[in-house]
Amino acid sequence: MEGNRADVNRGVLYLVGTPIGNLGDITLRALETLKNVDLIAAEDTRHTRKLLNHYSIEKKVTSYHEHNKYIKGPWLAEELKRGLSIALVSDAGMPGISDPGHDLVKACINQGITVTAIPGPSAFVTGLVASGLDTGGFVYCGFFPREKKGRKEFFEDLGREVRTLIFYESPHRLVRTLREMQEAWGDRQCCVARELTKIYEEYRRGTIGEVLAHFEGREVKGEITLIVAGKEKDRIVNVGWKEAEEMVGKLVDAGLSRKEAVKETAKLLGVPKRELYDRVMK
């Protein structure tokens, strides 16, 4: 054990990736780092102590999270400058991804404190590679805004993105998000990856409509990673907005309301419903 002590240097912030569910996914290097640092800063100390106890690691742990980062962040930076080696961990996965670890990293870099990462599991990468969707280019988008106005702008901003989109979402908001996504972007391919690496791990793949139908009316539980196909460039080019608008006109002539015609056309051609509606209304 002491032979690995040289792997940990004083005055260094270590970003340590921890398991997202299965405790067996931690790396040997992560374990050695956690054993040898002077202090561990954790998003939830109770959660982290379960991991440490599992691997018989006795180490001082302090909290660092969204609600104390403005107080604890400067204190951790001072401890680092004083020569302590500190490991930063989140509840699961890599710290700094959609958590306040990013703020501490920036502060340390600005103050000339050495920061290094110990790679580990990440839910969005795990979900992406098993989703079956394109991995040649992707965008991690974090969590969806909760406010109605913010969500509308969020969907509009991402509507023309051609790369695969990856999100985190809470289980009780999943159905609402899938509905709004289908409304804004049409019936794209998607994958809901739930409870990754855990006992009840589930991958639900298909169109947004198919996945929505599976989860509607059910009590959804667990951590959710949502992967969605980007806008299909070739389909928009080949079909063309002119053809889409003409189809709307024909459906209206056949007796559908304009709103119904736009909805049906968007579904058939795979074009964003909101954008088609805006074009038809001009």
Buried (B, 14 or more C-beta within 10 A) or exposed (E): EEEBEEEBBEBBBBBBBBBBBEEEBBBEBBBBBBBBBBBBBBBBBEBBBEBBEEEEBEBEBBBBBEEEBEEBBEEBBEBBEEEBBBBBBBBBBBBBBBBBBBBBBEBBEEEEBBBEBBEBBBBBBBBBEBBEBBEEEBEBBEEBEEEEEEBBEBBBEBBEBBBBBBBBBBBEBBBEBBBBBBBBBBBBBBBBBBBBBBEEBEBBBBBBBEBBEBBEEEEBEBBBBBBBBBBBEEEBEEBEBEEBBEBBEEBBEEEBEBEEBBBBBBBBBBBBBBBBBEBBEE
